[in-house]
Amino acid sequence: MDFFALSCPVPILPSFGNTSHLSKEVRSTTMTTSIALECPVCAGTVDSTADLMLGELLDCDDCGSELEVTQIAPAVQIAEAPMAAEDWGE
């Protein structure tokens, strides 16, 4: 073994998530994967990132509908988000 491995109690591993050495433009393009979904209301294209969460809300730029992510695996599915009912303090 070499001296450093013996003197360091915690192994030092490379950090693959650290992109601070890259420019801001490169970081923004390498960190996100874009996907295109079809709007269930108008059949327009809804662009989003691939790191969607169940229940996340998206907006369709074509028709303005608010859409909800209803399924993530095996394929991402979106549906028109339900309208929030009025809550009059009941």
C-alpha positions in Angstrom: 0.0 0.0 0.0 1.1 3.5 -0.5 1.6 6.0 2.3 -1.5 8.1 1.5 -3.9 5.1 1.8 -2.5 4.3 5.2 -2.7 7.9 6.6 -6.1 8.8 5.4 -8.9 7.1 7.4 -11.7 8.0 4.9 -11.2 7.0 1.3 -11.3 9.8 -1.1 -13.4 9.0 -4.1 -13.9 11.0 -7.2 -17.0 13.1 -7.3 -18.8 12.6 -10.6 -21.5 15.0 -9.6 -19.1 18.0 -9.2 -19.3 20.1 -12.3 -17.9 23.3 -10.8 -14.9 23.1 -13.3 -17.3 23.4 -16.2 -18.8 26.7 -17.5 -22.3 27.5 -16.6 -23.5 26.9 -20.1 -22.0 23.4 -20.2 -23.3 22.6 -16.8 -26.9 23.5 -17.8 -26.8 21.4 -20.9 -25.1 18.4 -19.3 -27.2 18.3 -16.2 -30.7 18.1 -17.8 -32.2 15.8 -20.3 -35.1 17.3 -22.2 -38.2 15.3 -23.1 -41.2 16.2 -25.3 -44.7 15.1 -24.1 -48.0 15.3 -26.0 -50.6 17.6 -24.4 -53.8 15.5 -23.8 -56.0 18.6 -24.4 -54.7 20.0 -27.7 -52.1 17.4 -28.8 -49.4 20.1 -28.7 -45.9 19.5 -27.5 -45.1 20.0 -23.9 -41.3 20.3 -23.2 -40.0 19.3 -19.9 -36.9 17.8 -18.1 -36.6 14.1 -17.7 -36.4 14.3 -13.9 -40.2 14.7 -13.4 -41.9 13.7 -10.2 -45.3 12.1 -9.8 -47.9 14.9 -9.3 -45.7 17.6 -10.7 -47.6 20.3 -12.6 -46.7 21.4 -16.1 -48.2 24.1 -18.4 -48.9 23.6 -22.1 -47.6 26.6 -24.0 -50.0 26.0 -26.9 -53.4 25.9 -25.1 -52.5 27.1 -21.6 -53.8 23.9 -19.9 -52.4 22.9 -16.5 -51.2 19.3 -16.7 -50.3 16.8 -14.0 -47.7 14.0 -14.2 -49.8 10.9 -13.5 -47.3 8.2 -14.3 -43.5 8.0 -14.4 -42.6 4.4 -15.2 -42.5 2.6 -17.6 -43.3 5.8 -19.6 -44.2 9.3 -18.5 -47.9 10.2 -18.8 -49.6 13.5 -18.2 -53.3 14.4 -17.9 -55.2 17.5 -17.4 -54.9 18.6 -13.8 -58.1 18.6 -11.8 -59.5 21.9 -11.0 -59.1 22.8 -7.3 -62.5 22.9 -5.6 -63.3 26.0 -3.6 -62.8 25.5 0.2 -64.9 28.0 2.0 -63.5 27.0 5.4 -65.6 24.0 5.7 
